[in-house]
C-alpha cells in the first residue's frame, strides 16, 4: 500500500497569472455517443462552492451540450451514505471523494472502473494522475479515480487575536486562550501528529492508518488529550459553510480548516498558516457509480475538468490548486498570491498527505469523532 502522494509544488502550479477564469469557453472534443444519449450527467459533490454552478457547469454545457444535474452535500460521509442509497435507487453518475476514500467506497460495491480511452490522461500535471497517486487510483490495473483538484487543511488564524507559538504549531489548537472551530476527526489527527512530533507517542502516528491495533492504541491517546482541551471549541464544522460561520458568527480566533476557508476570510483579518508539523494535504477527484446511467457523459465531465479551462474553473471554485496542464495560466492572480503567501518551499516540503483509509478505519474513526464531540 502506498501511503503518501508525491509532493507536487504549488509554485509549479501557480507560477503565472492571467485574466481569470471567466474565459471558460474553449470547446472540448466530445464523443458523438455522449451527445446522442441523454445529454445530462448526475453529479454529487461538495456544498458551499457557488462558482461551480455559476461558472464551471455552464462552461461545460457550452462546450459539450451536456447538462449537469448537481446535488450538493457537505462532506464525504454524507456522500458515501447517499451513494449507498443511490446504488439501489439510482440518480448519481459521478461523485467526488478524496483519493484516500475511494477504495472503501469500491469495497462496498459502489464503483465501476473508468474507460481510460475516453479520458485524456495526458492532460494532468505530473504527480497527480501518475506516480504514486496514479497507483493509488487503480485496483488490479483498472482506473477508478481521476483528480479534480487538490489543496490543504491547516491553521486559519485571526491575525489580531490568535495566540500562536513561534513557529505556529498544531498544538496551538489546544491552547485554552484560543477559541477554535474544528472538524472532529481532523482535530484528533492533529493531536496525534502534534504528540508524535513531541515524541509523546509509543509508536509513529502514521502506523494507525495501516494497523487497526495501532489505530486503537494511538487514537485512544489522542482522544484523551483532545478532550482535556475541548473547552476552547466554539463550533464543529463538517463543510465550508459551517467553517466560515465558526469565525464570522461565533467568534473563533483559530481553526483547523480547508484552504478555501482561509481564502474566503482573507480580507476579514484572517491568515492561512502552515504549522511547523506541516499542513494536511488532500487530493480530490471523480469516480463513477457502478449503476451510472450516463457513463459517456460522466467521462466527458471528468475529461473537461482535466482541460486548462475546466481545471482552472474547478480550482478557482474551491480556492485550491488545479490538476490540468496550462490551468495556472488562467488562474486568478489573487489565488496565486494567497497560496504563495502560505506555502514557501519549506512548508511545501512538509505537506502531510492524508493516507489511504479503509472502510474499517473510517468506521472506527467516526466512533472516535463522536466520542470527542460528546465528551
C-alpha positions, -999 to +999 in steps of 0.1 A: +000+000+000+014+034-010+008+057+020+017+091+005+012+110-027+044+125-040+046+162-031+038+184-060+050+220-058+023+247-057+048+270-072+048+248-103+010+252-105+008+289-097+038+304-114+019+326-138-010+349-137-038+356-161-070+374-167-091+350-146-115+321-150-142+340-169-127+326-201-140+291-197-153+288-233-129+268-254-148+238-269-139+203-258-137+173-282-165+150-272-179+117-283-209+115-306-223+088-283-223+112-254-244+138-273-266+111-288-278+098-255-295+117-226-272+148-228-270+151-190-249+139-161-260+135-125-232+148-103-230+147-065-203+169-050-193+194-022-216+221-009-205+257-004-188+264-037-212+285-058-188+291-087-193+255-098-229+262-107-223+298-117-192+293-139-179+258-144-211+239-152-223+264-178-189+263-194-191+225-196-226+227-211-215+253-236-185+231-246-203+198-248-241+203-248-243+181-217-264+194-187-252+189-152-277+179-125-259+189-093-266+176-058-247+194-030-236+175+002-214+189+030-189+161+034-177+127+022-196+108+049-229+123+036-218+115+000-210+079+009-244+075+026-262+089-004-241+068-028-252+036-009-289+047-013-283+055-050-269+021-056-304+008-052-324+039-062-302+054-089-297+091-095-260+095-093-235+091-121-204+108-109-193+117-073-163+134-059-144+117-029-108+121-020-081+097-031-078+082+004-115+072+005-125+057-029-111+023-020-136+020+008-164+030-015-153+004-040-151-023-014-188-016-007-196-023-043-204+013-053-180+020-081-171+008-117-137+012-134-132+041-159-126+037-196-092+054-200-095+056-238-124+081-233-104+103-209-073+124-216-048+112-191-020+133-207-039+164-196-029+160-159+000+177-143+028+153-133+023+136-099-015+139-098-026+110-121+006+092-124+034+081-100+022+071-065-010+090-069-017+070-101-010+038-083-035+047-056-061+055-083-061+019-096-071-016-085-059-047-103-047-024-131-080-008-137-085+030-132-112+040-108-104+076-099-091+107-116-082+140-099-103+172-099-083+195-076-060+194-045-054+215-015-047+216+022-062+217+056-043+240+080-045+268+105-068+297+099-059+324+124-073+358+134-042+379+129-050+402+158-063+378+184-050+342+178-023+331+203+003+313+182+036+296+191+068+306+173+067+289+149+029+282+148+020+247+157-009+222+156-006+224+194-020+260+193-054+245+185-054+231+221-045+263+239-072+275+263-067+311+252-077+303+216-113+300+206-114+273+179-135+259+151-127+223+143-136+192+123-136+164+149-117+136+131-091+161+116-085+175+151-078+141+166-053+135+138-038+169+145-035+160+182-018+127+172+006+144+148+014+170+175+021+144+201+041+124+176+063+155+168+068+160+206+079+124+210+050+116+232+035+085+214+046+049+218+049+045+180+046+067+149+012+082+143+012+070+107+010+034+119-026+040+129-037+041+093-024+007+083-028-013+116-061-013+134-044-024+167-021+006+164-051+028+155-069+020+187-038+024+208-029+058+193-063+073+188-072+064+224-043+086+235-052+114+210-088+113+221-079+116+258-056+146+252-081+163+229-109+160+254-087+177+280-086+208+258-121+207+244-133+237+264-120+261+238-142+248+210-168+272+198-181+253+168-176+220+150-176+220+112-182+194+085-185+216+055-174+250+042-205+270+054-201+258+090-164+265+090-169+301+078-197+306+104-174+295+132-153+326+126-178+351+113-208+343+136-192+325+167-160+344+172-134+317+167-098+331+167-082+299+153-093+269+134-081+238+115-099+243+082-095+239+044-075+264+025-107+277+009-119+288+043-088+309+048-091+323+013-127+333+018-118+351+051-085+366+039-099+401+037-115+400+071-084+398+092-076+361+089-044+344+077-039+309+065-008+294+081+012+262+077+021+247+111+056+236+118+044+199+117+032+205+081-003+212+067-027+183+060-030+178+022-058+163+003-063+151-033-099+152-046-113+136-077-141+118-096-154+082-095-182+066-115-211+049-097-215+012-105-251+018-117-245+051-135-269+057-163-250+084-181-215+069-183-204+086-215-215+120-202-198+113-169-165+106-187-168+138-207-174+157-175-142+142-159-123+150-191-134+186-192-121+192-156-087+180-169-085+207-196-069+241-188-103+258-187-121+232-167-092+226-142-088+264-137-125+268-131-127+239-107-097+250-087-109+286-086-143+275-073-126+256-044-098+282-039-074+253-044-049+240-070-058+229-105-050+194-119-047+202-156-016+214-176-020+250-186-046+258-160-023+280-140-023+304-169-060+310-163-060+313-125-069+345-107-037+363-096-053+368-062-054+330-057-018+327-067-008+354-042-028+337-014-011+303-018+024+317-022+019+337+009+013+305+029+035+278+013+071+286+008+095+258-001+099+246+035+061+244+040+057+226+007+082+200+018+063+194+050+029+187+034+013+157+051-009+139+026-039+120+041-030+083+040-053+057+025-081+049+049-101+016+047-138+013+054-130-003+088-107+026+096-133+052+086-159+035+107-136+034+138-125+070+131-162+080+132-166+064+166-137+084+180-150+116+164-184+110+180-168+103+214-148+136+211-179+156+203-200+140+231-174+143+258 
